[in-house]
Amino acid sequence: GIQVEQSPPDLILQEGANSTLRCNFSDSVNNLQWFHQNPWGQLINLFYIPSGTKQNGRLSATTVATERYSLLYISSSQTTDSGVYFCACREDSNYQLIWGAGTKLIIKP
Amino acid sequence: DVKVTQSSRYLVKRTGEKVFLECVQDMDHENMFWYRQDPGLGLRLIYFSYDVKMKEKGDIPEGYSVSREKKERFSLILESASTNQTSMYLCASSPDREWHSNQPQHFGDGTRLSIL
């Protein structure tokens, strides 16, 4: 089955810094989502982005499906951006989302 | 906005009890999912359902069962709770009837279940 790898596993930044999180996947996908899990455990949809580029405020994401990766950009980081960022993909013949291990982001004031 | 509601945010039960976790979605979604999340192991799929009264095993179904009598409600049942079922449980839904039409999954806030 499909493999999903995220990097880096951990990231510590000062408030105001920019960051790029990466998600690599091993096969073609028809669904790719980025999630943010806050320190209280709530899992929030950020982007549904099987291909192309989307932006939402300080966050943007790009998926290059032909090269099997997706990037999540966070600009001007705030402490509320802290948490774990997950990438999850679904391959063409399966209901299941396959999850990456996540990137743990800590934004220091 | 899609709303996925899990009945409890925190739950404490005893070993051997039968435990019910309830999930309701308000968007007429076809698919519903139950995951558990444990430190270092990420999200693992327990069961999913693609229609009323239909269910499929996920990666870790042992010790669990599910019920989907109505389209909007998907229940996870721990038949005889054990301490290794202490975890965060997350419910999700998505609208596609055909898997290839692909739509995003939307999650509830999670239930932190402790089995003593």
Chai-1 contact restraints between the chains, C-beta under 6 A:
chainA,res_idxA,chainB,res_idxB,connection_type,confidence,min_distance_angstrom,max_distance_angstrom,comment,restraint_id
A,N30,B,N102,contact,1.0,0.0,6.0,A-B,restraint_1
A,N31,B,N102,contact,1.0,0.0,6.0,A-B,restraint_2
A,Q33,B,P104,contact,1.0,0.0,6.0,A-B,restraint_3
A,G41,B,M88,contact,1.0,0.0,6.0,A-B,restraint_4
A,G41,B,G110,contact,1.0,0.0,6.0,A-B,restraint_5
A,Q42,B,D109,contact,1.0,0.0,6.0,A-B,restraint_6
A,L43,B,F107,contact,1.0,0.0,6.0,A-B,restraint_7
A,Y48,B,P104,contact,1.0,0.0,6.0,A-B,restraint_8
A,Y95,B,W99,contact,1.0,0.0,6.0,A-B,restraint_9
A,Q96,B,L45,contact,1.0,0.0,6.0,A-B,restraint_10
A,W99,B,G42,contact,1.0,0.0,6.0,A-B,restraint_11
A,W99,B,L43,contact,1.0,0.0,6.0,A-B,restraint_12
A,A101,B,G42,contact,1.0,0.0,6.0,A-B,restraint_13
